[in-house]
Amino acid sequence: MLQTIRDRLTGWIATIIIVVIGLALVISFGNMNTSSVGNTFAARVNGYEIPAFEFRDVLQNQEQQWQAAYGVEIPDSLRIEIAKEVLESLVRQRLLKQYSEYNGYGVSDRVVADYIRAVPAFQLGGEFSTASYESLLSSQGLTRT
């Protein structure tokens, strides 16, 4: 079939078709590049920008969890709903953070450390296990700070 097309498309007709297809590709790919450069954030909340990479990372994580739980490809309609929920969640988190900072709410590093040490999943023989803690962080792609 390809040989038939090749045999029949010779001369100036083939040149015109190739030029038209080439121009269409150049214009399409050129527009794709410029449109993504300006959008470095997914949303703006009271002047704070939620980075697009953060949205993509959380969305990818949610999609992976869904696929792991159900073992099938995510339908497009559900993929859109997941993306909406992820964005709404990121906006809510940012609003809560802004509200707590504005009202002076906070938690000290000491309180966070004590809470982590009390989590049963990080304890071996009733004592905090740094190895268990770091293993869980590593499995999530995180590191201890």
DACORFEN-V577174 format. One record per pair of residues at least 6 apart in sequence whose ideal C-beta (glycine too) atoms are under 8 Angstrom apart, sorted by sequence separation. I is the first residue (numbers start at 1). J is the second residue. If there is no record, write none. Layout:
{{I J} {I J}}
//
This chain:
{{43 49} {44 50} {67 73} {99 105} {100 106} {116 122} {122 128} {123 129} {137 143} {43 50} {67 74} {122 129} {137 144} {9 17} {41 49} {42 50} {66 74} {74 82} {124 132} {40 49} {41 50} {42 51} {123 132} {41 51} {42 52} {122 132} {134 144} {40 51} {41 52} {63 74} {117 128} {121 132} {122 133} {133 144} {40 52} {42 54} {43 55} {66 78} {116 128} {39 52} {42 55} {122 136} {121 136} {63 79} {66 82} {116 133} {63 82} {62 82} {59 82} {62 85} {59 83} {62 86} {59 86} {58 86} {55 86} {58 89} {55 87} {58 90} {55 90} {54 90} {50 87} {50 90} {50 91} {43 87} {50 94} {42 87} {45 91} {48 94} {43 90} {42 90} {43 91} {46 94} {45 94} {46 95} {45 95} {48 98} {46 98} {45 98}}
//
